[in-house]
Amino acid sequence: MVFKMAVNSIKMLISEENLIQNIKYLEKKYAKKILPVLKANAYGHSIEMVSEILYDNGYREFAVARLNEAEKILQNKKVTDSRILVFESIGREFFDVVKSNNTIEISANTLAELKEFIENGISPDRIQLKIDFGFGRNGIIQEDIENLKKYIEKKNLSFKGIYSHLYAVEYDEGAELIEKFTETVKYLGKERFQMIHIQNSVGILLYGNCDMMTHLRPGIYIYGLQEEGFFQEGLKQVFKLEGKIAGVRDVSKSKYLAYNLKTTLSENDFNYAAKIKIGYGEGFSKANEKSCCLINGKSYKILLVTMDNTFIEVDESIKEGDHVALYSDVSKVREDTGLHICEVLPVISSRIVREKI
Ligand SMILES: *Cc1c(COP(=O)(O)O)cnc(C)c1O
């Protein structure tokens, strides 16, 4: 039995057009291929939906943080002629999964790990080396590069790729990291790697087209999620979180709104509260209280977020069924809630249906 979606619910609409235009825009502007990052449920946009859209538009390379995210993409049987790079180390117990599934590429985050992969018969064509220049999170460290070179020369290994991560906030430090990475790739032998990449979204904005790199590796930019101070013209927001007002109540004679004293929710002595069907039970954070949403295109204040519902201070013009939009301008989310857009979107649960538009 299939249940129709509840009336007046909130949905997340995913624009195929904007997603693809963002990627094509970056490809064209920087004359590089894109390795789109789909971790954290494609930054909340639905990893299944985003991978399918990308696949249908001809993209075959994806990146995720964890092995179980690659498995989510692979539940879609048509995606099985793609390649999915997993950033984080995988446990020994999963070597067989990797060997039996040609789609998955793994990262060698230490030299010992690389040796273990090779000894266990994982093809170097399925391995990307991750180099660390002091970020301390993941990657083969500087001190091991010489031994790494000896090892790959002795075994005459050629890999799917090599990459690093830009962690520096200072422009010059980032430029230095790119320089160091370029030198390292040359030292190991550039011809041993099909893919060479280091730039995430902000790295793309700051350093543009870097000579040796074959790919750019953006997350936020493909979804059109702009970081304050790092605004890239030409990108469009991919999601819309919207729906309908589920009801409006006249609360003029009441002292309370859902267990809360009205006076604690607003300085105004408000008379009408509109209810929408999303709450912190779906990952719509209480940090949204006192921020705004759009109803029929006009701004209204969010009073209260409960587990299942959110209440909005409205006037008598607002009616059940009116259009409401949340997080309509991602560049304002930090200012309104204190949270980065990457913290609020991935936690929107599967109870909120994603719909391709
Ligand atoms: C998350 C991540 C990215 C994408 O970062 P954005 O800032 O979203 O562009 C790229 N590379 C690695 C290794 C990551 O973990």
The ligand as an SDF file (V2000), in Angstrom:
LIG
                    3D

 15 15  0  0  0  0  0  0  0  0999 V2000
   33.9800   17.9300    2.0690 C   0  0  0  0  0  0  0  0  0  0  0  0
   35.1630   17.8140    1.2450 C   0  0  0  0  0  0  0  0  0  0  0  0
   35.2620   18.5330    0.0290 C   0  0  0  0  0  0  0  0  0  0  0  0
   34.2320   19.5440   -0.4200 C   0  0  0  0  0  0  0  0  0  0  0  0
   34.3690   20.7210    0.3460 O   0  0  0  0  0  0  0  0  0  0  0  0
   33.4960   22.0290    0.0330 P   0  0  0  0  0  0  0  0  0  0  0  0
   34.0420   23.0310    0.9740 O   0  0  0  0  0  0  0  0  0  0  0  0
   32.0730   21.6740    0.3560 O   0  0  0  0  0  0  0  0  0  0  0  0
   33.6830   22.3570   -1.3900 O   0  0  0  0  0  0  0  0  0  0  0  0
   36.3740   18.3080   -0.7600 C   0  0  0  0  0  0  0  0  0  0  0  0
   37.3440   17.4480   -0.3810 N   0  0  0  0  0  0  0  0  0  0  0  0
   37.2910   16.7520    0.7910 C   0  0  0  0  0  0  0  0  0  0  0  0
   38.3960   15.8260    1.1400 C   0  0  0  0  0  0  0  0  0  0  0  0
   36.2000   16.9120    1.6390 C   0  0  0  0  0  0  0  0  0  0  0  0
   36.1590   16.2310    2.7940 O   0  0  0  0  0  0  0  0  0  0  0  0
  1  2  1  0
  2  3  1  0
  2 14  2  0
  3  4  1  0
  3 10  2  0
  4  5  1  0
  5  6  1  0
  6  7  2  0
  6  8  1  0
  6  9  1  0
 10 11  1  0
 11 12  2  0
 12 13  1  0
 12 14  1  0
 14 15  1  0
M  END
$$$$
